[in-house]
Amino acid sequence: MKNECPKWKILGGAEGTTMSKGRVYTIDGGKSTGDNSLIA
């Protein structure tokens, strides 16, 4: 997933795997709470 998602590195993988994945979709979707709720 890290290699397939360049944004993952921008967010910083140190924040956490699950949280980072959620934030990747958050940036793409533009929704902070909405997308996170659906993913989580």
Secondary structure, DSSP 8 states (H G I E B T S, - for coil): -TTT-HHHHHH-GGG-HHHHHHHHHHHHH--SHHHHHHH-
